[in-house]
Amino acid sequence: MTSPNTEFPDFGLTPEQRRHAVRGHYYEWPGMDGERGEIWCYSDRFSYRAGETVALHVSSTAATFGIT
């Protein structure tokens, strides 16, 4: 049996901070990755049926972005 990974590369978060980040809310925003820029997107639901339209919400540190 292997030991669980206790190293969190997410900017040095402790296990408690990581747990809060994952389970404490369902939204995120850009801003932690500095000059490389970031883009975050999410939908208004966890799942969709085939053929349904997805409502995509996007935040970015970039002036423009494209989706293909």
CNS distance restraints for C-alpha pairs under 8 A (distance, minus, plus):
assign (resid   6 and name CA) (resid  15 and name CA) 7.51 0.50 0.50
assign (resid   8 and name CA) (resid  12 and name CA) 6.20 0.50 0.50
assign (resid   8 and name CA) (resid  13 and name CA) 6.17 0.50 0.50
assign (resid   8 and name CA) (resid  14 and name CA) 7.25 0.50 0.50
assign (resid   8 and name CA) (resid  15 and name CA) 7.60 0.50 0.50
assign (resid   8 and name CA) (resid  18 and name CA) 7.94 0.50 0.50
assign (resid   9 and name CA) (resid  13 and name CA) 7.45 0.50 0.50
assign (resid  13 and name CA) (resid  17 and name CA) 5.63 0.50 0.50
assign (resid  13 and name CA) (resid  18 and name CA) 5.86 0.50 0.50
assign (resid  14 and name CA) (resid  18 and name CA) 6.13 0.50 0.50
assign (resid  15 and name CA) (resid  19 and name CA) 6.09 0.50 0.50
assign (resid  16 and name CA) (resid  20 and name CA) 6.29 0.50 0.50
assign (resid  17 and name CA) (resid  21 and name CA) 6.13 0.50 0.50
assign (resid  18 and name CA) (resid  22 and name CA) 6.16 0.50 0.50
assign (resid  19 and name CA) (resid  23 and name CA) 5.84 0.50 0.50
assign (resid  19 and name CA) (resid  24 and name CA) 7.37 0.50 0.50
assign (resid  20 and name CA) (resid  24 and name CA) 4.56 0.50 0.50
assign (resid  20 and name CA) (resid  25 and name CA) 7.72 0.50 0.50
assign (resid  21 and name CA) (resid  25 and name CA) 6.85 0.50 0.50
assign (resid  22 and name CA) (resid  26 and name CA) 7.74 0.50 0.50
assign (resid  28 and name CA) (resid  40 and name CA) 7.35 0.50 0.50
assign (resid  29 and name CA) (resid  40 and name CA) 6.51 0.50 0.50
assign (resid  29 and name CA) (resid  59 and name CA) 6.55 0.50 0.50
assign (resid  29 and name CA) (resid  60 and name CA) 7.94 0.50 0.50
assign (resid  30 and name CA) (resid  38 and name CA) 5.66 0.50 0.50
assign (resid  30 and name CA) (resid  39 and name CA) 6.31 0.50 0.50
assign (resid  30 and name CA) (resid  40 and name CA) 6.35 0.50 0.50
assign (resid  30 and name CA) (resid  59 and name CA) 6.49 0.50 0.50
assign (resid  30 and name CA) (resid  60 and name CA) 5.83 0.50 0.50
assign (resid  30 and name CA) (resid  61 and name CA) 6.25 0.50 0.50
assign (resid  31 and name CA) (resid  37 and name CA) 7.77 0.50 0.50
assign (resid  31 and name CA) (resid  38 and name CA) 6.92 0.50 0.50
assign (resid  31 and name CA) (resid  61 and name CA) 6.88 0.50 0.50
assign (resid  32 and name CA) (resid  38 and name CA) 7.98 0.50 0.50
assign (resid  33 and name CA) (resid  37 and name CA) 6.09 0.50 0.50
assign (resid  33 and name CA) (resid  38 and name CA) 6.42 0.50 0.50
assign (resid  37 and name CA) (resid  60 and name CA) 7.49 0.50 0.50
assign (resid  37 and name CA) (resid  61 and name CA) 5.46 0.50 0.50
assign (resid  37 and name CA) (resid  62 and name CA) 6.14 0.50 0.50
assign (resid  38 and name CA) (resid  60 and name CA) 5.55 0.50 0.50
assign (resid  38 and name CA) (resid  61 and name CA) 5.51 0.50 0.50
assign (resid  38 and name CA) (resid  62 and name CA) 7.00 0.50 0.50
assign (resid  39 and name CA) (resid  58 and name CA) 7.12 0.50 0.50
assign (resid  39 and name CA) (resid  59 and name CA) 5.81 0.50 0.50
assign (resid  39 and name CA) (resid  60 and name CA) 4.21 0.50 0.50
assign (resid  39 and name CA) (resid  61 and name CA) 6.60 0.50 0.50
assign (resid  39 and name CA) (resid  62 and name CA) 7.48 0.50 0.50
assign (resid  40 and name CA) (resid  58 and name CA) 5.70 0.50 0.50
assign (resid  40 and name CA) (resid  59 and name CA) 5.25 0.50 0.50
assign (resid  40 and name CA) (resid  60 and name CA) 6.18 0.50 0.50
assign (resid  41 and name CA) (resid  56 and name CA) 6.61 0.50 0.50
assign (resid  41 and name CA) (resid  57 and name CA) 5.41 0.50 0.50
assign (resid  41 and name CA) (resid  58 and name CA) 4.28 0.50 0.50
assign (resid  41 and name CA) (resid  59 and name CA) 6.33 0.50 0.50
assign (resid  42 and name CA) (resid  56 and name CA) 5.73 0.50 0.50
assign (resid  42 and name CA) (resid  57 and name CA) 5.35 0.50 0.50
assign (resid  42 and name CA) (resid  58 and name CA) 6.66 0.50 0.50
assign (resid  43 and name CA) (resid  54 and name CA) 6.73 0.50 0.50
assign (resid  43 and name CA) (resid  55 and name CA) 5.44 0.50 0.50
assign (resid  43 and name CA) (resid  56 and name CA) 4.67 0.50 0.50
assign (resid  43 and name CA) (resid  57 and name CA) 6.00 0.50 0.50
assign (resid  44 and name CA) (resid  54 and name CA) 7.96 0.50 0.50
assign (resid  44 and name CA) (resid  55 and name CA) 6.06 0.50 0.50
assign (resid  44 and name CA) (resid  56 and name CA) 7.13 0.50 0.50
assign (resid  44 and name CA) (resid  57 and name CA) 7.80 0.50 0.50
assign (resid  48 and name CA) (resid  52 and name CA) 6.17 0.50 0.50
assign (resid  48 and name CA) (resid  53 and name CA) 7.91 0.50 0.50
assign (resid  48 and name CA) (resid  54 and name CA) 7.21 0.50 0.50
